[in-house]
Amino acid sequence: MPETKQQVDINQLNQAKANVTLTQNLLNQAIEKCSSDPILALEAVKQAANEIAQAQTAVSQVQSVMQTQQSQ
């Protein structure tokens, strides 16, 4: 059975980068609205946490593939 190496998915890294950029924007929004609109600030923080989780998942998947490639 031939070995098949998994490819590093650049799209996953680009998605993680986009998640981080969106997180920065959401946190800036939360900071700006913290006093004037705490409900909106809380929603921005919740969404930022979700974006961070998605970025972490994508990066972890790519890291796993890269580590597997190194061990082959």
ChimeraX attribute file (.defattr): number of C-alpha atoms within 10 A of each C-alpha:
attribute: neighborCount
match mode: 1-to-1
recipient: residues
	/A:1	3
	/A:2	4
	/A:3	6
	/A:4	6
	/A:5	11
	/A:6	11
	/A:7	10
	/A:8	15
	/A:9	14
	/A:10	10
	/A:11	11
	/A:12	17
	/A:13	17
	/A:14	14
	/A:15	15
	/A:16	21
	/A:17	15
	/A:18	14
	/A:19	21
	/A:20	19
	/A:21	14
	/A:22	16
	/A:23	21
	/A:24	15
	/A:25	14
	/A:26	21
	/A:27	19
	/A:28	15
	/A:29	17
	/A:30	22
	/A:31	16
	/A:32	13
	/A:33	16
	/A:34	15
	/A:35	10
	/A:36	10
	/A:37	11
	/A:38	14
	/A:39	13
	/A:40	14
	/A:41	21
	/A:42	17
	/A:43	14
	/A:44	22
	/A:45	19
	/A:46	15
	/A:47	16
	/A:48	22
	/A:49	15
	/A:50	14
	/A:51	21
	/A:52	19
	/A:53	15
	/A:54	16
	/A:55	22
	/A:56	15
	/A:57	14
	/A:58	21
	/A:59	19
	/A:60	14
	/A:61	16
	/A:62	20
	/A:63	13
	/A:64	13
	/A:65	16
	/A:66	16
	/A:67	11
	/A:68	12
	/A:69	13
	/A:70	8
	/A:71	6
	/A:72	7
